[in-house]
Amino acid sequence: MAEQSLIFPRAEYQTRLHQLQIQMEEDGLAVLLLTTPADIFYVTGFLTRFWESPARPWFVVIPAKGDPVAVIPSIGADLMGRTWMTDIRTWTAPNPYDDGISLLADTITALSPQHSRIGVPMGPETHLRMPLADYAELSHQIGARHMADATHTVQRVREIKSAAEVAKIRASCAIAARAFDRVPDFARAGQGLDAVFRAFQIALLQEGADWVSYVAGGAGPGGYGDVISPARQTPLQPGDILMLDTGAVRDGYFCDFDRNYSIGPANDTAKHMHRTLWHATEHALQTLRPDMRAADAHRLMADVITREGFAPAQGRLGHGLGVALTEWPSFTPQDQTVLRDGMVLTLEPGIFGAGGVGMVHEENILLTQRGPELLSPRAPKDLPEI
């Protein structure tokens, strides 16, 4: 009989569990409580779009030893039962008077001694996907046990990707690459930017994405100043620089890279910006190594941009990638996270130009002892024209 598991073989999840429990011991945690889609998917393989509904909380409890326990609404029992999980405890939800809290408290207290530390991720790039009132009630029901921050516990394990995870991210990148190759088929002068965005999403789905959680971009004469607004109906004009950026998903894993195009011939400044960003990325590809810090990655790219006479974009110039569109660390001057062999990262240098017109460029990499390995196909050095 084939083993019961989703996305990956059972052994992949057992390895993750083992690594989490090692980190839990180092961090002094008796139990780890997970509530978010990415963390629960990472541990179980439970993949669903039902997370879009905020009406129900979901929980996975990891003890110091032994297998994890799913404490979930009954509507998810069938799907969770097709993962490698065997201990699945359910309640009928939504229940405004006790939405799984008593069941969750009973589970935690049975798996941990009094006065022990119960880990919940509380730091940067985490959130609590349950009502605060229920969290307060849970804290009360577990007695003398103490809720503690488990951000370090989860992040140190999740940030190193297995070979199986890298293969999923590489596959997602390949899907996006094929969709980017089709952009000249539907992006042209006179076409509304909103129509281009819709056509790009269709292309991603046709090329094999399970869903498209994120499409961003911008367009404007010689560059753009905003890459997060919804696309407007404004028609593309000759001389516009079009950028499309996607976080398409395949088997629960994201890609996150962009491409720039000129609608007709580009001006010299736009060409210079694009080539500068390519060189900034190339410098990081040639230089970045494990044991450097996130701040070093920012410096490598920012230095190239500055030498070319531009100002680096504010904020970060890259980040982690995996079961979430953006993961830690952030490539900023302040982030001292040590980069490690096996991290999947984005290199995302950006230029802040005169008059608020700029450009960004992004690639996805696996960091190895030999240096970065591209997961996204390398963008051309010269700005493509449509």
QUIGIZI-V178616 format. One line per field, one symbol per residue. ss: DSSP state (h for helix, s for strand, l for the rest). phi: phi as a letter, one per 20 degrees, with the letter a starting at -180 (. if undefined). burial: 1 if it has 24 or more other C-alpha atoms within 12 Angstrom, else 0. A space follows every 50 residues. Layout:
ss=???
phi=???
burial=???
//
This chain:
ss=lllllllllhhhhhhhhhhhhhhhhhhlllssssllhhhhhhhhllllhh hhllllllssssslllllssssshhhhhhhlllllllsssslllllllll hhhhhhhhhhhlllllsssslllllllllllhhhhhhhhhhllllssssl hhhhhhhhllllhhhhhhhhhhhhhhhhhhhlhhhhlllllshhhhhhhh hhhhhhllllsssssssssssllsllllllllllsllllsssssssssss llssllsssssslllllhhhhhhhhhhhhhhhhhhhhlllllshhhhhhh hhhhhhhlllsslllllsssllllllsssslllllllslllllsssslls sslhhhlsssllssssssllsssslllllllllssl
phi=.ffeacmcfggfffffggfffffgffemdebdddcdgffffgednfdbef ffeefcecccddefcnffcedcfffefffffeeefddcdccecfcfeben ffffffffffdbfgmeddecgcegmcbdeaffffffffgffemffdfcfd gggfffeffeeffffffffffffffffffffegffcdbgnefffffgfff ffffffepffadfbccrabafmqbdbccfgfefgffcgnfddccccdfdc lndedabcbdbdemfeffffffgffffffffffffedfbgnfdgfffffg fffffffendefgfnedqafbrecgccfedecfeedgfecgofdcddcfc ddefmmebbcbbcdcdecfepfdfdefffffeffdd
burial=00001111010111011011111110111111111111111111111100 00000111111111101111111101101111111001111000000011 11111011101100011111110001011100011001100100111111 11111111111100111111111111111111110111101011011111 11111011111111111111111111100010001111111111111111 11111111111111010011111111111111111011110111111111 11111100011110011111111111111111101011111111111111 111000111111111111001111111111011111
//
